[in-house]
Amino acid sequence: MDVDSYLARLAQLAPVLDEGIAEARSRARQGVIPPKFILQAAIDGLNRLLASQPEDNVLVASLSERDAKITAMTDAQRAAAKESATKLVRESIIPALGRVRGLLIEELPLSSAEIYDMPDGSSPYGVFLQSNTTTDMTPGQVHALGLQQVARIEAEMDKVLRELGFAQGTVRERFEALEASLQPPSNPDPRPLLIAEHDRILHNAQQRAATLFDLRPKAQARVLREPPFTENSAAAHYSAPAPDGSMPGTVWIPLPGPSYQILEMRTLTYHEGVPGHHFQIALQQEAAGLPQFRRKRVFGRLSAFAEGWALYAEHLVAESGWYEGDPKGHLGQLSAELFRARRLVVDTGLHSKHWTRQQAIDYGIQPSEVDRYVVWPGQACAYMIGELEILARRGKAQKVLGEHFSMPQFHNWLLQTGTVPLDVLKQVIDEDIAAARRP
C-alpha cells in the first residue's frame, strides 16, 4: 500500500541524514567546508522546518493530505497512519535534523566568507562543468559565450523597452522600473490570483501546442504554490506525474513576496510546464519504447538536455508568435533568456575567476540563485548550452531537409530520444536526418 511505503521511507530518513553528517565531518577534516553564507542559509531553513510541532510537520501534513484522497482507507486507518508518521518525525527525524543543524552551527565559525579552491590548490570545477553541460567546453569558453549572449539579448531588450516608453537608464534599471509598475496591491493577498493566472497560461499553452507537436503527454499538468517552509529559497520547478496516472505533473511556483515576477509569468509557465518540462519529462516517462532506467532517468537528469529543452521551449513559443500583441510578455521572455546567459558568466566567474558573492549579485543575479550556483557548480550553465545545441541541430535539419523539414517531426525526434548527453543527441539527430532523406 502507498501509505505503508511512505512510512517505510520516513523510517529510512534519519539514517540517511546521519550518513550525510558523517560524510560532511570527513570532508571538514580535509578542510572542505561550505562558505559561511551557505551554512547560514541552511541553518535558517532547518530552523523553519523544526519550528512546528511534530504533528504539524510537513512530512505528516503531506501524508494526511494524500491519504484523504484514498477512498479505500477508513478514518481509523488514516488516524493510525498519521500517528505512525508523527511518531517517526518526533522520535527519529526531528532529532536527526537537529544533529544536522548542530553540525552546521559547529562549522560556521570555521567557514570562510567567500568561495575558494580546494585546500590542496586544485579545483574540480572543470569536471563539474563538463559533466553538467555534457560538452568539453572550458570555463573560459563558457564565460566568453555568456558575455556574447548577454550583449545580444540586452540589445533586443533595449529595443522592446524603448517601444514601451522606457528609454532612460540601463536595461536592468528600465526592466525593474516596468516590473515595479506592474506589481499587484498587497491587500487582498494577490497570490491566489497569481497562481490562477499561471494555471490559465498552462491550459492555454496546451491548446496552442497542437500546431507544434504531434506528441503530447497523456498525463495532465497543474500549478501549485511552493510550500511556505521552502518558499523563501526555492526556484520554480516541475515534478513528474505519477507513473500510474494517479497524480498529474506539477509546476511549483514560489511566491514569497512582497514583490512578484509579473513580466516573466508566461515564460516561467512555458519553461516548467507546457511545452517545457512537462512535455519532456512526462513523455519520456510514458515512452514504452525506452527501457525503464531511461524512462525513470535513474542515472541522473542530464541537465544539458533537460534544461536545454525547457529553454528551447521558451524560444520556440516566442518565435511561433505566442507573444504577438503582448510586448511585455515578450520582454519577460527575453529577460528569462538573459538570466540564463548571465548564469554562464556568473557560474564560471564564481568558480574559475574568483568572483565574490557580491560581484555575482551586482551582475544581476538574486542572492538565492548565487547560493545555488555555489553549491551546484556547473549546473546553471547547462540551460543555454543545451538550448543552443538543440537550435544548432534544428538548423542543420532545416538546411539538409529543406521543404521536407517538419517542426513536429523534429520535436518527435527529440522527445522520443529522451534525456541523453549532447554528443549522443547529435548522433541521434544526424541519424534521423539521414533516415528522413531516404525515399
C-alpha positions as CSV (number, residue, x, y, z in Angstrom):
1,M,0.0,0.0,0.0
2,D,1.3,3.5,-0.8
3,V,0.9,4.7,2.8
4,D,2.9,1.8,4.1
5,S,5.7,2.7,1.5
6,Y,5.6,6.3,2.6
7,L,6.0,5.3,6.2
8,A,8.9,3.0,5.3
9,R,10.7,5.8,3.5
10,L,10.2,8.1,6.5
11,A,11.8,5.4,8.7
12,Q,14.9,5.5,6.4
13,L,15.3,9.3,6.5
14,A,17.3,9.6,9.8
15,P,19.9,7.0,8.9
16,V,20.5,8.8,5.5
17,L,20.9,12.1,7.3
18,D,23.4,10.6,9.7
19,E,25.4,9.2,6.7
20,G,25.4,12.8,5.3
21,I,26.7,14.1,8.7
22,A,29.5,11.5,8.7
23,E,30.5,12.5,5.2
24,A,30.4,16.2,6.0
25,R,32.6,15.6,9.0
26,S,35.1,13.6,6.9
27,R,35.3,16.5,4.4
28,A,35.7,19.1,7.1
29,R,38.7,17.2,8.4
30,Q,40.2,17.7,5.0
31,G,39.4,21.4,5.1
32,V,36.4,21.3,2.8
33,I,33.7,23.4,4.4
34,P,30.9,25.4,2.7
35,P,31.2,29.2,2.8
36,K,29.6,31.0,5.7
37,F,26.6,32.3,3.7
38,I,25.7,28.8,2.6
39,L,25.8,27.4,6.1
40,Q,23.7,30.2,7.5
41,A,21.1,29.7,4.8
42,A,20.9,26.0,5.6
43,I,20.6,26.7,9.3
44,D,17.8,29.2,8.7
45,G,15.9,26.6,6.6
46,L,16.3,24.0,9.3
47,N,15.1,26.5,11.9
48,R,11.9,27.0,9.9
49,L,11.4,23.2,9.4
50,L,11.9,22.5,13.1
51,A,9.7,25.3,14.4
52,S,6.5,23.3,14.0
53,Q,5.2,20.6,16.3
54,P,5.7,17.0,15.1
55,E,2.0,16.5,14.2
56,D,2.1,19.7,12.1
57,N,5.4,18.9,10.4
58,V,5.2,19.0,6.6
59,L,6.1,15.3,6.4
60,V,3.0,14.4,8.4
61,A,0.8,17.0,6.8
62,S,1.7,15.8,3.3
63,L,0.7,12.2,4.3
64,S,-2.7,13.4,5.7
65,E,-3.4,15.4,2.5
66,R,-2.7,12.5,0.3
67,D,-4.3,9.7,2.2
68,A,-7.5,11.7,2.4
69,K,-7.9,11.0,-1.3
70,I,-7.6,7.2,-0.9
71,T,-11.2,6.1,-0.7
72,A,-10.3,2.6,0.3
73,M,-8.9,3.8,3.6
74,T,-11.1,4.1,6.7
75,D,-10.9,7.0,9.1
76,A,-9.3,4.7,11.7
77,Q,-6.6,3.7,9.2
78,R,-5.9,7.4,8.4
79,A,-5.6,8.2,12.1
80,A,-3.2,5.3,12.6
81,A,-1.1,6.4,9.6
82,K,-0.9,9.9,11.0
83,E,0.1,8.6,14.4
84,S,2.8,6.5,13.0
85,A,4.2,9.3,10.9
86,T,4.1,11.7,13.8
87,K,6.0,9.2,16.0
88,L,8.7,8.8,13.3
89,V,9.0,12.6,13.0
90,R,9.1,13.1,16.7
91,E,11.5,10.3,17.7
92,S,13.7,9.9,14.6
93,I,13.5,12.7,12.1
94,I,13.5,15.8,14.3
95,P,16.5,14.6,16.3
96,A,18.4,13.8,13.1
97,L,17.6,17.2,11.7
98,G,18.8,18.6,15.0
99,R,22.1,16.8,14.6
100,V,22.4,18.3,11.1
101,R,21.8,21.7,12.4
102,G,24.3,21.1,15.2
103,L,26.9,20.2,12.6
104,L,26.3,23.3,10.6
105,I,26.5,25.6,13.7
106,E,29.7,23.8,14.6
107,E,31.2,24.5,11.2
108,L,30.0,28.1,11.0
109,P,33.0,29.8,12.8
110,L,35.4,27.6,10.7
111,S,34.0,28.7,7.3
112,S,35.1,31.4,5.0
113,A,33.2,34.4,3.8
114,E,33.7,33.5,0.1
115,I,34.4,30.7,-2.3
116,Y,37.9,29.3,-2.6
117,D,39.6,26.4,-4.3
118,M,40.2,23.1,-2.5
119,P,42.8,23.1,0.3
120,D,45.4,21.4,-1.9
121,G,45.0,24.2,-4.5
122,S,43.2,22.1,-7.0
123,S,39.7,22.8,-8.5
124,P,37.2,20.2,-9.6
125,Y,35.1,22.9,-11.4
126,G,36.1,21.8,-14.9
127,V,34.9,18.3,-14.2
128,F,31.6,19.7,-12.9
129,L,31.2,21.9,-15.9
130,Q,31.8,19.2,-18.4
131,S,29.5,16.8,-16.5
132,N,26.6,19.2,-16.4
133,T,26.9,20.5,-20.0
134,T,28.0,17.1,-21.4
135,T,30.5,19.0,-23.6
136,D,34.2,19.6,-23.4
137,M,33.9,23.4,-23.2
138,T,36.3,25.0,-20.8
139,P,35.3,27.6,-18.2
140,G,36.9,30.3,-20.3
141,Q,34.9,29.3,-23.4
142,V,31.7,29.3,-21.4
143,H,32.4,32.6,-19.8
144,A,33.1,34.2,-23.2
145,L,29.9,32.7,-24.7
146,G,27.9,34.1,-21.8
147,L,29.3,37.6,-22.4
148,Q,28.4,37.4,-26.0
149,Q,24.9,36.2,-25.4
150,V,24.3,38.9,-22.7
151,A,25.2,41.6,-25.2
152,R,22.9,40.2,-27.8
153,I,19.9,39.8,-25.6
154,E,20.3,43.2,-23.9
155,A,20.3,44.8,-27.3
156,E,16.9,43.1,-28.1
157,M,15.5,44.1,-24.7
158,D,16.6,47.7,-25.2
159,K,14.6,47.8,-28.4
160,V,11.4,46.5,-26.7
161,L,11.8,48.7,-23.7
162,R,12.1,51.8,-25.9
163,E,8.9,50.7,-27.8
164,L,7.2,50.6,-24.3
165,G,8.4,54.1,-23.5
166,F,11.3,53.1,-21.2
167,A,14.3,54.8,-22.8
168,Q,16.4,56.1,-19.9
169,G,18.9,54.0,-17.8
170,T,20.4,50.6,-18.2
171,V,18.4,47.7,-19.5
172,R,18.3,46.3,-15.9
173,E,17.1,49.6,-14.4
174,R,14.4,50.0,-17.1
175,F,13.2,46.4,-16.8
176,E,12.9,46.8,-13.0
177,A,11.0,50.0,-13.3
178,L,8.5,48.4,-15.6
179,E,8.2,45.4,-13.3
180,A,7.6,47.7,-10.3
181,S,4.8,49.4,-12.2
182,L,3.0,46.1,-12.7
183,Q,3.1,44.9,-9.0
184,P,-0.4,44.0,-7.7
185,P,-1.8,45.6,-4.5
186,S,-0.7,43.7,-1.3
187,N,-4.2,43.6,0.0
188,P,-6.1,41.4,-0.6
189,D,-3.3,38.8,-0.9
190,P,-2.6,38.6,-4.7
191,R,-1.0,35.1,-4.6
192,P,-4.2,33.1,-5.2
193,L,-4.9,35.1,-8.3
194,L,-1.3,34.8,-9.5
195,I,-1.4,31.0,-9.2
196,A,-4.7,31.0,-11.1
197,E,-3.1,33.1,-13.8
198,H,-0.2,30.6,-14.1
199,D,-2.8,27.9,-14.4
200,R,-4.7,29.7,-17.1
201,I,-1.4,30.2,-19.0
202,L,-0.7,26.5,-18.7
203,H,-4.0,25.4,-20.1
204,N,-3.8,27.9,-22.9
205,A,-0.4,26.6,-23.8
206,Q,-1.8,23.0,-24.0
207,Q,-4.2,24.2,-26.7
208,R,-1.6,26.2,-28.6
209,A,0.9,23.3,-28.6
210,A,-1.2,21.3,-31.0
211,T,0.3,23.0,-34.0
212,L,3.9,22.4,-33.0
213,F,3.7,18.9,-31.5
214,D,2.5,15.5,-32.7
215,L,3.4,14.0,-29.4
216,R,1.7,15.3,-26.2
217,P,1.6,13.6,-22.8
218,K,-1.4,11.6,-21.6
219,A,-0.6,12.9,-18.1
220,Q,-2.2,16.2,-17.1
221,A,-0.4,19.1,-15.6
222,R,-1.3,21.6,-12.8
223,V,0.2,24.6,-11.0
224,L,0.7,24.7,-7.2
225,R,2.3,27.2,-4.9
226,E,5.6,26.2,-3.3
227,P,5.1,25.2,0.3
228,P,5.9,28.0,2.8
229,F,8.9,26.3,4.5
230,T,10.9,26.2,1.2
231,E,9.3,29.2,-0.5
232,N,12.0,31.8,0.5
233,S,14.8,29.9,-1.1
234,A,13.2,27.8,-3.8
235,A,13.1,28.4,-7.5
236,A,10.1,27.4,-9.7
237,H,10.4,23.8,-10.6
238,Y,8.4,20.8,-12.0
239,S,7.7,17.4,-10.5
240,A,6.8,14.4,-12.7
241,P,3.4,12.8,-12.8
242,A,2.8,9.5,-11.0
243,P,3.6,6.7,-13.5
244,D,0.2,5.1,-12.8
245,G,-1.6,8.3,-13.7
246,S,-2.8,8.9,-10.1
247,M,-1.2,12.3,-9.9
248,P,-0.6,15.0,-12.6
249,G,2.7,16.7,-13.3
250,T,3.1,19.7,-11.1
251,V,4.6,23.2,-11.8
252,W,5.6,24.6,-8.4
253,I,5.6,28.4,-8.2
254,P,7.3,30.1,-5.1
255,L,5.6,33.4,-4.2
256,P,7.3,34.6,-1.0
257,G,6.6,38.3,-1.9
258,P,6.4,41.2,-1.3
259,S,7.2,41.6,-5.0
260,Y,6.4,39.2,-7.8
261,Q,7.8,38.4,-11.3
262,I,4.8,39.6,-13.4
263,L,6.6,40.1,-16.7
264,E,8.0,36.5,-16.7
265,M,4.9,34.7,-15.7
266,R,4.1,33.3,-19.2
267,T,7.7,32.3,-19.9
268,L,8.1,30.6,-16.5
269,T,5.0,28.6,-17.1
270,Y,6.1,27.6,-20.6
271,H,9.5,26.5,-19.2
272,E,8.4,24.5,-16.3
273,G,5.1,23.3,-17.8
274,V,4.0,23.3,-21.4
275,P,5.8,22.8,-23.7
276,G,8.8,22.7,-21.4
277,H,9.5,20.2,-18.7
278,H,6.0,18.6,-18.6
279,F,6.3,17.6,-22.3
280,Q,9.9,16.4,-21.9
281,I,9.6,14.5,-18.6
282,A,6.1,13.1,-18.9
283,L,6.6,11.9,-22.5
284,Q,9.8,10.3,-21.5
285,Q,8.1,8.6,-18.6
286,E,5.3,7.4,-21.0
287,A,7.7,6.2,-23.8
288,A,7.1,2.4,-23.9
289,G,10.0,2.0,-26.4
290,L,12.6,3.2,-23.8
291,P,14.0,0.9,-21.1
292,Q,12.8,1.6,-17.6
293,F,16.0,3.1,-16.4
294,R,15.8,5.7,-19.1
295,R,12.1,6.4,-18.6
296,K,12.7,7.0,-15.0
297,R,16.0,8.9,-15.5
298,V,17.7,6.8,-12.8
299,F,21.3,7.8,-13.9
300,G,20.8,11.5,-13.5
301,R,18.8,14.3,-15.0
302,L,21.4,15.3,-17.6
303,S,20.7,19.0,-17.3
304,A,22.1,20.0,-20.7
305,F,19.3,18.2,-22.5
306,A,16.5,18.6,-19.9
307,E,17.1,22.3,-19.1
308,G,18.2,22.9,-22.7
309,W,14.8,21.6,-23.9
310,A,12.9,23.8,-21.4
311,L,14.9,26.9,-22.5
312,Y,14.4,25.9,-26.2
313,A,10.6,25.7,-25.4
314,E,10.8,29.4,-24.3
315,H,12.5,30.3,-27.5
316,L,10.1,28.2,-29.6
317,V,6.9,29.8,-28.4
318,A,8.4,33.3,-28.9
319,E,9.4,32.6,-32.5
320,S,6.0,30.9,-33.1
321,G,4.1,34.2,-32.3
322,W,2.7,33.3,-28.9
323,Y,3.6,36.8,-27.7
324,E,2.0,38.6,-30.5
325,G,0.2,41.7,-29.1
326,D,2.0,41.2,-25.8
327,P,5.3,43.1,-25.8
328,K,5.6,43.0,-22.1
329,G,5.3,39.2,-22.1
330,H,7.9,39.1,-24.9
331,L,10.2,41.3,-22.7
332,G,9.7,38.8,-19.9
333,Q,10.8,36.0,-22.3
334,L,13.9,38.0,-23.2
335,S,14.6,38.6,-19.6
336,A,14.4,34.9,-18.8
337,E,16.9,34.2,-21.6
338,L,19.2,37.0,-20.4
339,F,19.1,35.4,-16.9
340,R,20.4,32.1,-18.4
341,A,23.1,34.0,-20.3
342,R,24.2,35.8,-17.1
343,R,24.4,32.4,-15.5
344,L,27.1,31.4,-17.9
345,V,29.1,34.4,-16.8
346,V,28.4,34.2,-13.1
347,D,28.9,30.5,-12.6
348,T,32.2,30.5,-14.3
349,G,33.1,33.8,-12.6
350,L,32.5,32.3,-9.2
351,H,34.3,29.0,-9.7
352,S,37.1,29.9,-12.1
353,K,37.7,33.6,-11.8
354,H,37.5,34.1,-8.0
355,W,34.4,36.3,-8.2
356,T,32.9,37.2,-4.8
357,R,29.3,36.5,-3.9
358,Q,28.6,40.3,-4.1
359,Q,30.1,40.5,-7.6
360,A,27.7,37.9,-8.8
361,I,24.8,39.7,-7.2
362,D,25.9,43.0,-8.7
363,Y,25.9,41.4,-12.1
364,G,22.2,40.9,-11.8
365,I,21.7,37.5,-10.1
366,Q,19.5,37.2,-7.0
367,P,21.3,36.1,-3.8
368,S,19.4,32.8,-3.5
369,E,20.4,32.0,-7.1
370,V,24.0,32.8,-6.4
371,D,23.9,30.4,-3.5
372,R,22.5,27.7,-5.7
373,Y,25.5,28.1,-8.1
374,V,27.9,27.9,-5.2
375,V,26.6,24.5,-4.0
376,W,25.8,23.1,-7.5
377,P,28.8,24.1,-9.7
378,G,28.3,24.0,-13.5
379,Q,24.6,23.1,-13.5
380,A,23.5,26.7,-14.2
381,C,25.5,26.6,-17.4
382,A,23.5,23.6,-18.8
383,Y,20.4,25.6,-19.8
384,M,21.8,27.9,-22.5
385,I,24.4,25.5,-23.8
386,G,21.7,22.8,-24.2
387,E,19.3,25.3,-25.9
388,L,22.0,26.4,-28.4
389,E,22.8,22.8,-29.2
390,I,19.2,22.0,-29.9
391,L,18.9,25.1,-32.1
392,A,22.0,24.0,-33.9
393,R,20.6,20.5,-34.6
394,R,17.4,22.1,-35.8
395,G,19.2,24.4,-38.1
396,K,21.1,21.5,-39.6
397,A,17.9,19.6,-40.1
398,Q,16.2,22.6,-41.8
399,K,19.2,23.1,-44.1
400,V,19.5,19.4,-45.1
401,L,15.8,18.6,-45.5
402,G,14.7,22.0,-46.9
403,E,11.0,21.9,-47.7
404,H,10.7,18.4,-46.3
405,F,11.6,19.7,-42.8
406,S,8.8,19.3,-40.3
407,M,8.8,21.1,-36.9
408,P,6.6,18.5,-35.2
409,Q,8.7,15.7,-36.6
410,F,11.9,17.4,-35.3
411,H,10.3,17.6,-31.8
412,N,9.3,13.9,-32.1
413,W,13.0,13.1,-32.7
414,L,14.0,15.0,-29.5
415,L,11.2,13.8,-27.2
416,Q,11.3,10.2,-28.3
417,T,15.0,10.1,-27.7
418,G,14.6,11.2,-24.1
419,T,17.3,12.7,-21.9
420,V,20.7,12.0,-23.3
421,P,24.1,13.7,-23.3
422,L,24.5,16.3,-26.0
423,D,27.1,14.3,-28.0
424,V,24.6,11.4,-28.1
425,L,21.8,13.8,-29.2
426,K,24.0,15.0,-32.1
427,Q,24.4,11.4,-33.3
428,V,20.7,10.6,-32.9
429,I,19.5,13.7,-34.8
430,D,22.1,13.1,-37.6
431,E,20.7,9.5,-38.0
432,D,17.1,10.9,-38.0
433,I,18.0,13.4,-40.7
434,A,19.7,10.8,-42.8
435,A,16.6,8.5,-42.5
436,A,14.3,11.4,-43.4
437,R,16.3,12.0,-46.6
438,R,15.8,8.4,-47.9
439,P,12.9,7.9,-50.4
